[in-house]
Amino acid sequence: MYFDQCDGYWEDSQRIIIKTTENGWHFSMFLEETIYKDKFFETIKIKKTEKDWYNCFLSEYRFEGEGGIFNLIDILNVFINWVEECENQ
């Protein structure tokens, strides 16, 4: 996982980004040089209401998630579940 890649250099150049946006949250995890970079992930789009929604997808060696103001935990759970599935394959 992420920790396994840490060598004093890698963790400084490869980042996890969590930031707020106008509509809620954005999460991004750089996957290049990890075992996850070529793994399949099926895009997820959930929209319950204008404030309760999230999308997760892969984009150019990144896991990306965006969602409403209440959905950061949902996005992180999707990422964690995907990583665990990858490790169990």
Secondary structure, 3 states (H helix, E strand, C coil): CHHHHCCCCHHHHCCEEEEECCCCEEEEEECCCCCCCCCCCCCEEEECCCCCEEEEEECCCEEEEEECCCCHHHHHHHHHHHHHHHHCC
